[in-house]
Amino acid sequence: MTTPHTSSYIVTGMTCDHCVASVTEEIQEISGVTDVQVDLASGALTVTSSQPVDDEAVRAAVDEAGYRLA
């Protein structure tokens, strides 16, 4: 059994639940991602994956959703 990897980030620019859904959808497209948690109030993004996720892949996915990593 593999140990899950968890990475945390801060996303800026989100203002509503639609923003959260957009970020979540883009992050879920990254290979190996098994869970995405986004907190609108704090901007916290927690990515759980079966393998280490490249920070640049996360940044690109957040950018694609229209937001930025802090």
C-alpha positions as CSV (number, residue, x, y, z in Angstrom):
1,M,0.0,0.0,0.0
2,T,1.3,3.4,-0.9
3,T,1.4,6.3,1.5
4,P,-0.7,9.3,0.3
5,H,1.2,12.5,-0.3
6,T,-0.3,15.8,0.8
7,S,0.7,19.3,-0.3
8,S,-0.7,22.6,0.8
9,Y,-1.0,25.9,-1.1
10,I,-2.7,29.2,-0.8
11,V,-4.9,30.4,-3.8
12,T,-5.7,34.1,-4.2
13,G,-8.6,35.7,-6.0
14,M,-11.4,33.2,-5.2
15,T,-14.6,34.9,-4.1
16,C,-17.4,32.3,-4.3
17,D,-18.3,28.6,-4.5
18,H,-17.9,28.7,-8.3
19,C,-14.3,29.7,-7.8
20,V,-13.8,26.7,-5.5
21,A,-15.4,24.4,-8.0
22,S,-13.2,25.7,-10.8
23,V,-10.0,25.2,-8.9
24,T,-11.1,21.8,-7.7
25,E,-11.9,20.6,-11.2
26,E,-8.6,21.7,-12.6
27,I,-6.6,20.1,-9.8
28,Q,-8.4,16.8,-10.2
29,E,-7.1,16.6,-13.7
30,I,-3.5,16.2,-12.5
31,S,-2.3,12.7,-12.7
32,G,-2.2,10.9,-9.3
33,V,-4.5,13.3,-7.5
34,T,-6.9,11.5,-5.2
35,D,-8.5,14.3,-3.2
36,V,-8.8,18.1,-3.4
37,Q,-9.9,20.3,-0.5
38,V,-10.4,24.1,-1.0
39,D,-11.3,26.5,1.7
40,L,-12.9,29.7,0.3
41,A,-12.4,31.8,3.4
42,S,-8.7,31.2,3.8
43,G,-7.8,30.3,0.2
44,A,-6.2,27.1,1.5
45,L,-5.8,24.3,-1.1
46,T,-4.8,20.8,0.1
47,V,-4.0,18.3,-2.6
48,T,-3.7,14.6,-1.7
49,S,-2.2,12.3,-4.2
50,S,-0.9,8.7,-4.7
51,Q,2.5,10.1,-5.8
52,P,4.3,13.5,-5.2
53,V,2.6,16.2,-7.3
54,D,4.8,18.7,-9.1
55,D,4.2,22.2,-7.7
56,E,4.4,23.6,-11.3
57,A,1.5,21.3,-12.3
58,V,-0.5,22.7,-9.4
59,R,0.4,26.3,-10.3
60,A,-0.6,25.7,-14.0
61,A,-3.9,24.1,-13.0
62,V,-4.7,27.0,-10.7
63,D,-3.7,29.5,-13.4
64,E,-6.0,27.6,-15.9
65,A,-8.9,28.0,-13.4
66,G,-8.2,31.8,-13.5
67,Y,-6.5,32.2,-10.1
68,R,-3.0,32.4,-8.6
69,L,-1.0,30.6,-6.0
70,A,0.3,33.0,-3.3
